[in-house]
Amino acid sequence: MRSVAGWGSGLLGVVIFSGSLPATRVAVTDLPPLFLTSARASIAAVLAAGLLGLLRQRPPERRDLPGLAIVALGVVVGFPLLTALALQTVTASHSVVFIGLLPMATALFGVLRAGERPRPAFWLFSSLGALLVSGFAVAQGGRGSWQGDGFMVAAIAVCGLGYAEGARLSRRIGGWQVISWALVLSLPVMLGLLAWTTPASFSTVGAPAWAGLAYVSVFSMLIGFVFWYRGLARGGIAGVGQLQLLQPFFGLSLAALVLGEPVPASMVAVTLGVVACVAGARRFA
């Protein structure tokens, strides 16, 4: 039951995260990437601090601080900033080429940081799923650039590390506490960056950009991680991490609905193949 609950929680986290790239794509049309990164982290950190205070949570132990710093650098600063920079030059649909590699990165860091040892068949299903997602996304076409692609590769690396480290800490101090303390620890730096990057005027910022900022601040930066870290900790980093293979398809659907980006009918067939790979990876994780 613990494993099933972990997978359910992880799936809910993936659904929430699926809106991150389309929302970021909308936001960076009117807001600078550095401002967007610092604003989303600062808003989420204030909410997290209020939650920690309301529920009277103890401060993290000294031994947890290095791990929380890794989480902050990976998912609070690194991934949001690098994807925001990338999405200035690539489309949201193009970026899913790289999101398809995130489960593999998470599993690798789960081995390195959390000592997990999936069976060989797991890596087969994981690799096949990554190839399906990446191949499908490449077939979509979409505008890319060397600069944007480089930012996305770096984003995937730091995010995989942040996911694995956060899941490791969640086993001891709780999932929502991990992301909340990581946000609070990063708040002084984020507030300084926010003050430095705030535009002189917001007169040209439209409602869609503000809506994108609101989504990535509340859902992508805080609520999604509550479910995601709980799922990774309860169901296993390598196994539950494979649910991220479904994220591009949720994201592509949102990109079509919100941004009007084209999504072909072949997505259904590939999604079924990915679901089969996730099921296989779950069995052998």
Backbone as CSV, one residue per row, in Angstrom:
resi,resn,N_x,N_y,N_z,CA_x,CA_y,CA_z,C_x,C_y,C_z
1,MET,0.819,-1.210,0.000,0.000,0.000,0.000,0.856,1.265,0.000
2,ARG,1.975,1.201,0.704,2.881,2.353,0.747,3.388,2.678,-0.643
3,SER,3.735,1.644,-1.427,4.231,1.851,-2.778,3.154,2.428,-3.683
4,VAL,1.923,1.887,-3.558,0.814,2.379,-4.379,0.530,3.843,-4.073
5,ALA,0.512,4.185,-2.782,0.286,5.571,-2.383,1.388,6.478,-2.924
6,GLY,2.617,5.975,-2.930,3.732,6.753,-3.459,3.580,7.031,-4.944
7,TRP,3.161,6.019,-5.695,2.967,6.211,-7.136,1.810,7.151,-7.424
8,GLY,0.742,7.060,-6.628,-0.379,7.978,-6.817,0.007,9.415,-6.527
9,SER,0.753,9.599,-5.452,1.219,10.938,-5.101,2.168,11.477,-6.163
10,GLY,3.064,10.599,-6.651,3.997,11.017,-7.688,3.301,11.415,-8.976
11,LEU,2.253,10.665,-9.342,1.514,10.987,-10.565,0.843,12.352,-10.458
12,LEU,0.282,12.650,-9.302,-0.344,13.958,-9.103,0.697,15.073,-9.224
13,GLY,1.891,14.823,-8.679,2.958,15.808,-8.815,3.333,16.041,-10.262
14,VAL,3.403,14.959,-11.061,3.742,15.081,-12.486,2.686,15.886,-13.232
15,VAL,1.414,15.633,-12.927,0.333,16.389,-13.577,0.489,17.883,-13.294
16,ILE,0.808,18.224,-12.046,0.991,19.638,-11.685,2.199,20.228,-12.409
17,PHE,3.312,19.473,-12.429,4.522,19.956,-13.092,4.334,20.120,-14.600
18,SER,3.397,19.396,-15.172,3.209,19.446,-16.623,2.850,20.843,-17.126
19,GLY,2.286,21.633,-16.253,1.947,22.991,-16.652,3.091,23.976,-16.533
20,SER,4.240,23.517,-16.004,5.337,24.441,-15.718,5.934,25.069,-16.968
21,LEU,6.294,24.236,-17.964,6.935,24.780,-19.154,6.002,25.665,-19.972
22,PRO,4.731,25.244,-20.226,3.825,26.171,-20.912,3.618,27.479,-20.149
23,ALA,3.501,27.389,-18.812,3.315,28.607,-18.021,4.557,29.486,-18.070
24,THR,5.738,28.862,-18.019,6.982,29.628,-18.124,7.110,30.275,-19.494
25,ARG,6.741,29.529,-20.527,6.785,30.051,-21.896,5.916,31.300,-22.028
26,VAL,4.740,31.275,-21.418,3.843,32.437,-21.452,4.448,33.594,-20.664
27,ALA,5.005,33.277,-19.491,5.511,34.334,-18.615,6.700,35.070,-19.213
28,VAL,7.636,34.341,-19.860,8.846,34.997,-20.362,8.598,35.825,-21.621
29,THR,7.389,35.797,-22.143,7.083,36.691,-23.257,7.075,38.148,-22.806
30,ASP,6.755,38.378,-21.524,6.683,39.744,-20.996,7.590,40.000,-19.801
31,LEU,8.074,38.940,-19.169,8.879,39.094,-17.955,10.289,38.561,-18.174
32,PRO,11.331,39.275,-17.699,12.712,38.798,-17.847,12.921,37.488,-17.088
33,PRO,13.739,36.572,-17.621,13.946,35.274,-16.972,14.460,35.364,-15.537
34,LEU,15.418,36.266,-15.281,15.961,36.376,-13.929,14.904,36.881,-12.947
35,PHE,14.094,37.837,-13.397,13.010,38.325,-12.542,11.993,37.220,-12.290
36,LEU,11.640,36.476,-13.332,10.679,35.392,-13.185,11.174,34.348,-12.187
37,THR,12.461,33.986,-12.289,13.031,32.981,-11.391,13.010,33.446,-9.942
38,SER,13.447,34.685,-9.712,13.500,35.196,-8.343,12.102,35.453,-7.788
39,ALA,11.186,35.909,-8.630,9.831,36.193,-8.158,9.097,34.916,-7.769
40,ARG,9.195,33.881,-8.615,8.488,32.642,-8.307,9.027,32.001,-7.042
41,ALA,10.347,32.028,-6.862,10.946,31.443,-5.662,10.595,32.249,-4.418
42,SER,10.585,33.578,-4.536,10.280,34.435,-3.383,8.830,34.266,-2.943
43,ILE,7.922,34.232,-3.896,6.501,34.046,-3.567,6.291,32.701,-2.884
44,ALA,6.867,31.651,-3.476,6.713,30.314,-2.899,7.354,30.236,-1.516
45,ALA,8.491,30.910,-1.330,9.190,30.867,-0.048,8.365,31.535,1.056
46,VAL,7.726,32.631,0.740,6.876,33.306,1.728,5.718,32.400,2.132
47,LEU,5.104,31.744,1.155,4.021,30.802,1.454,4.533,29.629,2.290
48,ALA,5.722,29.120,1.932,6.302,27.994,2.661,6.636,28.380,4.100
49,ALA,7.174,29.583,4.281,7.510,30.045,5.636,6.257,30.138,6.491
50,GLY,5.183,30.633,5.904,3.922,30.718,6.632,3.414,29.338,7.025
51,LEU,3.550,28.377,6.116,3.104,27.012,6.391,3.936,26.369,7.492
52,LEU,5.249,26.557,7.424,6.135,26.003,8.458,5.830,26.601,9.830
53,GLY,5.581,27.908,9.858,5.267,28.561,11.125,3.911,28.145,11.663
54,LEU,2.927,28.042,10.775,1.576,27.681,11.195,1.548,26.279,11.810
55,LEU,2.319,25.370,11.216,2.340,23.988,11.703,3.478,23.727,12.689
56,ARG,4.197,24.792,13.080,5.215,24.742,14.127,6.266,23.652,13.857
57,GLN,6.847,23.718,12.683,7.870,22.745,12.305,9.228,23.143,12.877
58,ARG,9.966,22.141,13.338,11.309,22.402,13.844,12.250,22.754,12.696
59,PRO,13.219,23.619,12.958,14.229,23.913,11.929,14.991,22.646,11.568
60,PRO,15.519,22.563,10.353,16.283,21.368,9.959,17.554,21.226,10.777
61,GLU,17.999,19.982,10.939,19.244,19.735,11.640,20.425,20.153,10.772
62,ARG,21.559,20.370,11.417,22.749,20.825,10.697,23.152,19.840,9.600
63,ARG,22.990,18.549,9.855,23.373,17.549,8.866,22.509,17.595,7.612
64,ASP,21.323,18.214,7.718,20.424,18.294,6.564,20.681,19.517,5.684
65,LEU,21.440,20.467,6.187,21.628,21.725,5.459,22.330,21.549,4.105
66,PRO,23.389,20.735,3.992,24.001,20.548,2.675,23.024,19.962,1.661
67,GLY,22.224,18.992,2.092,21.238,18.409,1.187,20.184,19.419,0.770
68,LEU,19.719,20.230,1.706,18.729,21.261,1.384,19.310,22.302,0.428
69,ALA,20.609,22.581,0.578,21.268,23.507,-0.346,21.285,22.939,-1.759
70,ILE,21.518,21.627,-1.870,21.497,20.980,-3.190,20.099,21.063,-3.800
71,VAL,19.072,20.812,-2.977,17.694,20.919,-3.456,17.412,22.335,-3.949
72,ALA,17.829,23.326,-3.153,17.586,24.723,-3.517,18.283,25.082,-4.826
73,LEU,19.539,24.687,-4.955,20.285,24.992,-6.172,19.702,24.263,-7.386
74,GLY,19.181,23.046,-7.154,18.680,22.252,-8.264,17.297,22.643,-8.737
75,VAL,16.328,22.718,-7.801,14.937,22.900,-8.219,14.358,24.273,-7.906
76,VAL,14.978,25.005,-6.978,14.485,26.351,-6.674,15.121,27.386,-7.590
77,VAL,16.423,27.235,-7.845,17.151,28.206,-8.669,17.495,27.643,-10.051
78,GLY,18.196,26.513,-10.089,18.761,26.006,-11.334,17.755,25.691,-12.419
79,PHE,16.834,24.777,-12.149,15.884,24.370,-13.179,14.981,25.519,-13.636
80,PRO,14.380,26.300,-12.722,13.540,27.419,-13.182,14.304,28.433,-14.029
81,LEU,15.524,28.790,-13.593,16.287,29.796,-14.330,16.719,29.271,-15.694
82,LEU,17.262,28.062,-15.732,17.775,27.510,-16.991,16.656,27.268,-18.003
83,THR,15.497,26.799,-17.534,14.390,26.602,-18.474,13.817,27.935,-18.947
84,ALA,13.788,28.929,-18.064,13.311,30.250,-18.488,14.224,30.838,-19.560
85,LEU,15.539,30.669,-19.380,16.489,31.133,-20.393,16.317,30.360,-21.696
86,ALA,16.112,29.040,-21.581,15.947,28.205,-22.773,14.691,28.570,-23.538
87,LEU,13.596,28.829,-22.819,12.310,29.066,-23.463,12.208,30.444,-24.108
88,GLN,13.269,31.218,-24.024,13.330,32.448,-24.822,13.645,32.142,-26.280
89,THR,14.271,30.982,-26.531,14.710,30.660,-27.893,14.174,29.329,-28.410
90,VAL,13.488,28.534,-27.568,12.877,27.283,-28.031,11.423,27.277,-27.617
91,THR,10.614,26.486,-28.325,9.197,26.389,-27.993,8.985,25.421,-26.832
92,ALA,7.807,25.522,-26.210,7.481,24.615,-25.117,7.454,23.172,-25.606
93,SER,6.960,22.949,-26.823,6.892,21.589,-27.354,8.295,21.045,-27.645
94,HIS,9.220,21.905,-28.104,10.588,21.454,-28.354,11.284,21.048,-27.062
95,SER,10.960,21.725,-25.984,11.642,21.461,-24.719,11.340,20.075,-24.170
96,VAL,10.228,19.439,-24.615,9.910,18.117,-24.087,10.900,17.064,-24.566
97,VAL,11.685,17.365,-25.591,12.765,16.447,-25.985,13.644,16.157,-24.778
98,PHE,13.909,17.174,-24.006,14.825,17.059,-22.876,14.106,16.573,-21.623
99,ILE,12.847,16.936,-21.448,12.091,16.453,-20.300,12.006,14.932,-20.330
100,GLY,12.026,14.353,-21.528,12.015,12.908,-21.647,13.252,12.246,-21.061
101,LEU,14.323,13.008,-20.864,15.552,12.477,-20.275,15.586,12.637,-18.754
102,LEU,14.633,13.379,-18.200,14.642,13.659,-16.764,14.470,12.411,-15.900
103,PRO,13.604,11.454,-16.267,13.508,10.241,-15.437,14.829,9.490,-15.335
104,MET,15.574,9.425,-16.425,16.869,8.749,-16.402,17.844,9.493,-15.487
105,ALA,17.852,10.822,-15.571,18.733,11.616,-14.714,18.365,11.427,-13.245
106,THR,17.069,11.407,-12.951,16.623,11.207,-11.572,17.042,9.839,-11.051
107,ALA,16.881,8.809,-11.893,17.265,7.457,-11.486,18.768,7.351,-11.236
108,LEU,19.554,7.973,-12.099,21.010,7.922,-11.932,21.440,8.582,-10.629
109,PHE,20.848,9.739,-10.329,21.197,10.405,-9.075,20.610,9.662,-7.877
110,GLY,19.508,8.932,-8.090,18.988,8.089,-7.018,19.971,6.999,-6.635
111,VAL,20.682,6.481,-7.630,21.719,5.482,-7.378,22.900,6.127,-6.653
112,LEU,23.316,7.304,-7.137,24.507,7.952,-6.589,24.280,8.549,-5.203
113,ARG,23.102,9.163,-4.991,22.866,9.891,-3.753,22.062,9.113,-2.719
114,ALA,21.184,8.218,-3.170,20.304,7.524,-2.225,20.581,6.031,-2.128
115,GLY,21.546,5.536,-2.891,21.927,4.142,-2.779,20.945,3.150,-3.358
116,GLU,20.041,3.594,-4.237,19.087,2.662,-4.844,19.800,1.786,-5.872
117,ARG,19.291,0.567,-6.052,19.902,-0.376,-6.991,18.813,-1.067,-7.814
118,PRO,18.265,-0.403,-8.814,17.250,-1.041,-9.658,17.851,-2.215,-10.429
119,ARG,16.999,-3.181,-10.786,17.455,-4.330,-11.559,17.764,-3.919,-13.001
120,PRO,18.582,-4.694,-13.708,18.958,-4.344,-15.089,17.765,-4.096,-16.010
121,ALA,16.682,-4.884,-15.838,15.506,-4.699,-16.695,14.907,-3.303,-16.529
122,PHE,15.070,-2.715,-15.342,14.572,-1.354,-15.120,15.215,-0.378,-16.098
123,TRP,16.532,-0.494,-16.250,17.244,0.435,-17.126,16.832,0.246,-18.577
124,LEU,16.478,-0.983,-18.942,15.999,-1.243,-20.293,14.692,-0.507,-20.551
125,PHE,13.734,-0.647,-19.636,12.450,0.031,-19.803,12.615,1.553,-19.719
126,SER,13.472,1.999,-18.817,13.696,3.436,-18.673,14.301,4.027,-19.945
127,SER,15.293,3.329,-20.511,15.934,3.807,-21.740,14.958,3.804,-22.908
128,LEU,14.148,2.755,-22.995,13.169,2.679,-24.074,12.146,3.806,-23.959
129,GLY,11.699,4.068,-22.737,10.756,5.169,-22.531,11.348,6.506,-22.910
130,ALA,12.608,6.739,-22.530,13.276,7.990,-22.878,13.425,8.136,-24.387
131,LEU,13.743,7.029,-25.069,13.864,7.068,-26.528,12.522,7.368,-27.193
132,LEU,11.444,6.763,-26.664,10.112,7.021,-27.224,9.741,8.490,-27.097
133,VAL,9.943,9.037,-25.897,9.584,10.438,-25.670,10.448,11.370,-26.506
134,SER,11.763,11.143,-26.480,12.668,12.016,-27.220,12.435,11.900,-28.725
135,GLY,12.255,10.666,-29.214,12.003,10.490,-30.642,10.720,11.154,-31.086
136,PHE,9.688,11.025,-30.270,8.414,11.669,-30.595,8.558,13.182,-30.624
137,ALA,9.256,13.733,-29.602,9.409,15.179,-29.544,10.237,15.711,-30.704
138,VAL,11.297,14.965,-31.086,12.115,15.382,-32.227,11.279,15.379,-33.505
139,ALA,10.408,14.388,-33.631,9.555,14.303,-34.818,8.571,15.459,-34.905
140,GLN,8.306,16.095,-33.755,7.401,17.240,-33.751,7.991,18.436,-34.497
141,GLY,9.321,18.435,-34.608,9.955,19.634,-35.145,10.019,20.667,-34.045
142,GLY,9.644,21.866,-34.353,9.708,22.920,-33.349,11.011,23.677,-33.457
143,ARG,10.980,24.925,-33.095,12.155,25.777,-33.238,13.124,25.534,-32.097
144,GLY,14.355,25.224,-32.436,15.382,25.001,-31.433,16.585,25.884,-31.690
145,SER,17.505,25.881,-30.757,18.747,26.632,-30.921,19.795,25.955,-30.062
146,TRP,21.065,26.114,-30.446,22.138,25.527,-29.657,22.142,26.102,-28.247
147,GLN,21.890,27.378,-28.146,21.884,28.009,-26.831,20.749,27.471,-25.973
148,GLY,19.550,27.436,-26.536,18.402,26.937,-25.796,18.553,25.483,-25.415
149,ASP,19.071,24.669,-26.338,19.271,23.252,-26.049,20.311,23.051,-24.946
150,GLY,21.343,23.875,-24.947,22.360,23.780,-23.898,21.786,24.095,-22.529
151,PHE,20.949,25.119,-22.467,20.300,25.453,-21.200,19.405,24.304,-20.732
152,MET,18.705,23.649,-21.657,17.813,22.555,-21.274,18.594,21.355,-20.761
153,VAL,19.724,21.035,-21.375,20.550,19.923,-20.898,21.016,20.186,-19.467
154,ALA,21.491,21.404,-19.221,21.930,21.762,-17.871,20.768,21.714,-16.885
155,ALA,19.594,22.153,-17.326,18.413,22.141,-16.466,18.053,20.727,-16.041
156,ILE,18.120,19.781,-16.979,17.780,18.397,-16.670,18.765,17.819,-15.653
157,ALA,20.042,18.124,-15.802,21.059,17.600,-14.879,20.825,18.100,-13.457
158,VAL,20.643,19.405,-13.293,20.479,19.936,-11.934,19.134,19.538,-11.336
159,CYS,18.118,19.377,-12.180,16.803,18.987,-11.676,16.818,17.540,-11.191
160,GLY,17.443,16.647,-11.965,17.546,15.256,-11.536,18.247,15.123,-10.202
161,LEU,19.302,15.904,-10.006,20.021,15.906,-8.739,19.133,16.428,-7.610
162,GLY,18.416,17.519,-7.869,17.536,18.097,-6.852,16.400,17.163,-6.473
163,TYR,15.858,16.455,-7.467,14.793,15.493,-7.179,15.302,14.363,-6.285
164,ALA,16.437,13.776,-6.658,16.968,12.640,-5.905,17.357,13.050,-4.484
165,GLU,17.999,14.197,-4.352,18.427,14.648,-3.028,17.219,14.980,-2.157
166,GLY,16.211,15.617,-2.746,15.003,15.933,-1.993,14.272,14.688,-1.538
167,ALA,14.224,13.669,-2.402,13.573,12.414,-2.024,14.319,11.728,-0.895
168,ARG,15.659,11.779,-0.945,16.454,11.173,0.124,16.153,11.840,1.459
169,LEU,16.090,13.161,1.471,15.797,13.889,2.706,14.356,13.672,3.158
170,SER,13.442,13.502,2.198,12.029,13.343,2.529,11.765,12.099,3.356
171,ARG,12.590,11.090,3.214,12.412,9.864,3.987,12.559,10.114,5.478
172,ARG,13.269,11.173,5.841,13.516,11.462,7.249,12.709,12.655,7.758
173,ILE,12.577,13.721,6.953,11.945,14.932,7.491,10.629,15.289,6.803
174,GLY,10.209,14.521,5.791,8.925,14.775,5.153,9.069,15.549,3.851
175,GLY,8.197,15.240,2.896,8.307,15.831,1.562,8.051,17.322,1.514
176,TRP,6.921,17.769,2.104,6.619,19.196,2.015,7.591,20.020,2.853
177,GLN,8.134,19.410,3.905,9.114,20.127,4.720,10.407,20.357,3.936
178,VAL,10.802,19.387,3.116,12.031,19.528,2.334,11.947,20.720,1.400
179,ILE,10.915,20.776,0.579,10.822,21.884,-0.382,10.586,23.207,0.345
180,SER,9.855,23.175,1.460,9.592,24.413,2.197,10.871,24.987,2.789
181,TRP,11.692,24.130,3.417,12.938,24.627,3.994,13.928,25.045,2.915
182,ALA,13.942,24.319,1.793,14.818,24.713,0.685,14.439,26.091,0.156
183,LEU,13.149,26.359,0.065,12.680,27.668,-0.386,13.047,28.760,0.620
184,VAL,12.830,28.473,1.904,13.137,29.471,2.937,14.636,29.776,2.969
185,LEU,15.467,28.749,2.854,16.912,28.963,2.862,17.376,29.805,1.675
186,SER,16.680,29.688,0.560,17.069,30.440,-0.635,16.466,31.840,-0.674
187,LEU,15.553,32.150,0.244,14.821,33.421,0.184,15.719,34.663,0.229
188,PRO,16.715,34.749,1.118,17.550,35.965,1.124,18.206,36.236,-0.228
189,VAL,18.728,35.193,-0.860,19.362,35.364,-2.166,18.327,35.744,-3.219
190,MET,17.167,35.093,-3.170,16.130,35.358,-4.165,15.563,36.769,-4.029
191,LEU,15.426,37.247,-2.794,14.933,38.609,-2.600,15.936,39.639,-3.139
192,GLY,17.223,39.371,-2.930,18.242,40.263,-3.480,18.217,40.277,-4.995
193,LEU,18.079,39.090,-5.587,17.990,39.003,-7.039,16.719,39.663,-7.552
194,LEU,15.635,39.522,-6.800,14.373,40.148,-7.190,14.498,41.667,-7.221
195,ALA,15.139,42.223,-6.192,15.319,43.673,-6.137,16.184,44.167,-7.291
196,TRP,17.152,43.364,-7.680,18.086,43.748,-8.746,17.457,43.632,-10.128
197,THR,16.558,42.679,-10.301,16.030,42.388,-11.643,14.626,42.931,-11.891
198,THR,14.016,43.556,-10.888,12.658,44.074,-11.090,12.656,45.145,-12.173
199,PRO,11.833,44.987,-13.214,11.778,45.980,-14.295,11.322,47.343,-13.787
200,ALA,11.733,48.377,-14.492,11.341,49.737,-14.106,9.844,49.945,-14.238
201,SER,9.220,49.209,-15.159,7.778,49.346,-15.375,7.174,48.001,-15.766
202,PHE,5.947,47.787,-15.330,5.212,46.575,-15.694,4.057,46.893,-16.640
203,SER,4.104,48.053,-17.238,2.991,48.492,-18.087,2.791,47.607,-19.309
204,THR,3.852,46.950,-19.754,3.745,46.114,-20.954,3.485,44.643,-20.621
205,VAL,3.367,44.335,-19.336,3.144,42.942,-18.924,1.656,42.635,-18.968
206,GLY,1.291,41.628,-19.746,-0.111,41.282,-19.896,-0.590,40.295,-18.847
207,ALA,-1.905,40.108,-18.807,-2.505,39.182,-17.844,-2.004,37.752,-17.999
208,PRO,-1.794,37.237,-19.232,-1.286,35.866,-19.354,0.066,35.664,-18.672
209,ALA,0.953,36.666,-18.765,2.260,36.553,-18.121,2.121,36.501,-16.604
210,TRP,1.219,37.318,-16.054,0.996,37.285,-14.609,0.396,35.946,-14.184
211,ALA,-0.495,35.414,-15.016,-1.085,34.109,-14.711,-0.012,33.018,-14.736
212,GLY,0.914,33.100,-15.711,2.018,32.147,-15.768,2.886,32.228,-14.532
213,LEU,3.193,33.446,-14.091,3.987,33.634,-12.874,3.266,33.044,-11.669
214,ALA,1.968,33.271,-11.568,1.202,32.744,-10.440,1.242,31.220,-10.413
215,TYR,1.111,30.598,-11.588,1.103,29.132,-11.635,2.449,28.554,-11.206
216,VAL,3.533,29.071,-11.778,4.844,28.493,-11.450,5.250,28.812,-10.014
217,SER,4.710,29.876,-9.435,5.053,30.222,-8.052,4.346,29.317,-7.053
218,VAL,3.047,29.115,-7.253,2.248,28.380,-6.272,2.247,26.880,-6.541
219,PHE,2.036,26.497,-7.792,1.894,25.080,-8.105,3.230,24.419,-8.435
220,SER,3.976,24.988,-9.400,5.234,24.361,-9.816,6.294,24.406,-8.732
221,MET,6.302,25.484,-7.945,7.395,25.696,-7.000,7.103,25.142,-5.613
222,LEU,5.825,24.896,-5.294,5.504,24.473,-3.933,4.566,23.269,-3.892
223,ILE,3.345,23.435,-4.372,2.343,22.376,-4.226,2.754,21.103,-4.948
224,GLY,3.277,21.239,-6.165,3.692,20.055,-6.913,4.740,19.249,-6.178
225,PHE,5.668,19.934,-5.511,6.738,19.241,-4.803,6.232,18.520,-3.557
226,VAL,5.161,18.996,-2.952,4.590,18.309,-1.800,4.233,16.879,-2.172
227,PHE,3.569,16.720,-3.331,3.173,15.393,-3.798,4.355,14.632,-4.398
228,TRP,5.215,15.347,-5.117,6.305,14.684,-5.830,7.328,14.066,-4.879
229,TYR,7.793,14.822,-3.904,8.779,14.292,-2.972,8.177,13.190,-2.098
230,ARG,6.913,13.330,-1.758,6.246,12.266,-0.999,6.202,10.989,-1.832
231,GLY,5.894,11.127,-3.118,5.841,9.964,-3.987,7.192,9.296,-4.160
232,LEU,8.241,10.094,-4.377,9.585,9.541,-4.539,10.057,8.830,-3.279
233,ALA,9.761,9.420,-2.123,10.220,8.839,-0.867,9.491,7.536,-0.549
234,ARG,8.197,7.477,-0.855,7.402,6.295,-0.499,7.467,5.198,-1.555
235,GLY,7.572,5.577,-2.822,7.530,4.582,-3.885,8.878,4.242,-4.496
236,GLY,9.921,4.995,-4.151,11.247,4.754,-4.712,11.606,5.793,-5.753
237,ILE,12.824,6.330,-5.663,13.247,7.415,-6.552,13.285,6.960,-8.004
238,ALA,13.951,5.830,-8.256,14.106,5.368,-9.634,12.766,4.985,-10.249
239,GLY,11.941,4.255,-9.495,10.672,3.774,-10.036,9.669,4.886,-10.268
240,VAL,9.333,5.634,-9.231,8.354,6.717,-9.345,8.858,7.792,-10.297
241,GLY,10.171,7.959,-10.345,10.740,8.951,-11.262,10.371,8.704,-12.713
242,GLN,10.058,7.443,-13.052,9.687,7.133,-14.438,8.350,7.748,-14.834
243,LEU,7.547,8.144,-13.861,6.281,8.814,-14.178,6.515,10.114,-14.942
244,GLN,7.727,10.645,-14.822,8.042,11.872,-15.556,8.000,11.658,-17.068
245,LEU,8.071,10.394,-17.501,7.952,10.115,-18.936,6.596,10.554,-19.472
246,LEU,5.600,10.607,-18.596,4.264,11.040,-19.011,4.133,12.563,-19.038
247,GLN,5.051,13.240,-18.378,4.946,14.698,-18.275,4.946,15.404,-19.618
248,PRO,5.795,14.990,-20.579,5.766,15.677,-21.878,4.412,15.621,-22.563
249,PHE,3.695,14.518,-22.393,2.410,14.392,-23.072,1.336,15.242,-22.406
250,PHE,1.388,15.313,-21.081,0.521,16.265,-20.401,0.889,17.690,-20.810
251,GLY,2.207,17.945,-20.873,2.675,19.282,-21.249,2.321,19.662,-22.672
252,LEU,2.442,18.701,-23.592,2.085,18.974,-24.981,0.600,19.288,-25.112
253,SER,-0.217,18.578,-24.357,-1.655,18.847,-24.389,-1.947,20.255,-23.895
254,LEU,-1.259,20.654,-22.815,-1.446,22.011,-22.309,-0.906,23.057,-23.278
255,ALA,0.229,22.728,-23.922,0.785,23.655,-24.904,-0.190,23.875,-26.048
256,ALA,-0.905,22.815,-26.441,-1.899,22.940,-27.506,-3.089,23.779,-27.051
257,LEU,-3.539,23.543,-25.811,-4.715,24.250,-25.307,-4.425,25.716,-24.988
258,VAL,-3.256,25.950,-24.349,-2.946,27.301,-23.863,-2.222,28.138,-24.907
259,LEU,-1.248,27.509,-25.610,-0.405,28.260,-26.537,-0.777,28.053,-27.992
260,GLY,-1.675,27.127,-28.259,-2.062,26.862,-29.640,-1.006,26.138,-30.445
261,GLU,-0.054,25.474,-29.757,0.981,24.736,-30.463,0.419,23.399,-30.945
262,PRO,0.775,22.945,-32.162,0.176,21.738,-32.729,0.619,20.461,-32.019
263,VAL,-0.320,19.536,-31.843,-0.047,18.222,-31.260,-0.681,17.174,-32.172
264,PRO,0.112,16.263,-32.771,-0.418,15.294,-33.727,-1.158,14.138,-33.051
265,ALA,-1.955,13.435,-33.838,-2.715,12.296,-33.319,-1.805,11.154,-32.895
266,SER,-0.600,11.085,-33.428,0.332,10.008,-33.077,0.720,10.045,-31.610
267,MET,0.433,11.155,-30.932,0.770,11.281,-29.522,0.083,10.193,-28.694
268,VAL,-1.127,9.805,-29.080,-1.872,8.795,-28.332,-1.138,7.450,-28.358
269,ALA,-0.675,7.049,-29.550,0.029,5.770,-29.677,1.327,5.770,-28.885
270,VAL,2.072,6.865,-28.968,3.336,6.944,-28.247,3.081,6.968,-26.737
271,THR,2.027,7.640,-26.321,1.692,7.679,-24.900,1.427,6.280,-24.358
272,LEU,0.717,5.467,-25.131,0.460,4.090,-24.714,1.768,3.309,-24.560
273,GLY,2.706,3.541,-25.479,4.003,2.885,-25.381,4.754,3.325,-24.141
274,VAL,4.667,4.605,-23.830,5.341,5.139,-22.645,4.726,4.565,-21.372
275,VAL,3.398,4.463,-21.346,2.727,3.880,-20.185,3.221,2.447,-19.947
276,ALA,3.396,1.693,-21.043,3.916,0.327,-20.926,5.333,0.327,-20.350
277,CYS,6.152,1.286,-20.768,7.525,1.382,-20.240,7.517,1.749,-18.764
278,VAL,6.622,2.650,-18.370,6.513,3.027,-16.963,6.104,1.822,-16.123
279,ALA,5.149,1.044,-16.644,4.702,-0.149,-15.918,5.846,-1.153,-15.776
280,GLY,6.622,-1.329,-16.836,7.764,-2.242,-16.779,8.810,-1.771,-15.803
281,ALA,9.110,-0.472,-15.853,10.102,0.085,-14.930,9.646,-0.051,-13.484
282,ARG,8.356,0.130,-13.249,7.823,0.005,-11.886,8.022,-1.418,-11.370
283,ARG,7.831,-2.400,-12.233,7.951,-3.793,-11.798,9.378,-4.161,-11.410
284,PHE,10.349,-3.587,-12.117,11.736,-3.995,-11.898,12.558,-2.975,-11.109
285,ALA,11.892,-1.907,-10.622,12.627,-0.882,-9.861,13.120,-1.443,-8.521
